[in-house]
């Protein structure tokens, strides 16, 4: 059986698919971080597929940076899929730079006759990639209960299962490269696994729905105009559900219950959980239950931080009163929405409310 020929079909089929996937993202999602990271990941994965089997020194030299960066970029792209407000931070770029420097050090030093890395640093790239994969799997599992996009909730479980297999295949392939010529069977399995993922991504990216890739999209107002036909029974149910949820929100107290889950909220407002998930996602335009809670909790926090009578109240007390178990999640949620920490917001609240000079 000619494993190399079959490998070439899947490998270069995956390369072609990755380039097409990058073009689709460039066309539709180039303005968003998930789109940008997806484009970079697609090109780097295509480079990895080529340089991992190439014997041409020039090809390897040109594609080497993309091959080295691929594992970290796959991790960042996965984070952007599962965390709706994800933006790469400085430490993310720092990790990417570290991986690139580590990957190039021995190559450059060998040609210049300089010092090589110690033996215990030789496998740091694989360790970083495996650690990133484990972290991504944990992120996918952790956010499943609060995810309001049903298709993405199902996708999380498939992603975790496939990620575990993929990590084993790639890690085994990389370690085998370090020792000797990789087994043809293992090389074929790696090419097929990546090809399978690429086909799945292309099918999803090619759908007509703007939200097919789980990327955040702007929704247009779909409220009925005057003179339209009366709403259907389903639309009337949605309106009743929205009214019940808005009445619960207006009471405020329920929003600040610690460890509130969407199942607990469903019991409070007497709406089936699956219907409540769809309602918060499609009618209120939230993609995550925690994002829904944080929207109202942070608004309340801003009011309390601006209140002169509460100027001496510790921020931790405000966070606990609003349902946060500790100061860390509160600070992160506040900074995501306001671009500053609660303490900075409190210090500048006088300036925020000060009238402009005539």
Secondary structure, DSSP 8 states (H G I E B T S, - for coil): --HHHHHHHHHHHHHHHHHHHHHHHHHHSTTSHHHHHHHHHHHHHHHHHHHTT---HHHHHHHHHHHHHHHHHHHHHHHHHH-TT----HHHHHHHHHHHHHHHHHHHHHHHT-----GGGTTHHHHHHHHHHHHHHHHHHHTTTTB--HHHHHHHHHHHHHHHHHHHHHHHHHHHHHHSS--HHHHHHHHHHHHHHHHHHHHHHTSS-TTTT------------TT-----HHHHHHHHHHHHHHHHHHH-GGGG-TT--HHHHHHHHT--HHHHHHHHHHTS--SBHHHHHHHHHHHHHHHHHH-GGGTTS-HHHHHHHTT-SSHHHHHHHHHHHHSS-HHHHHHHHHHHHS----
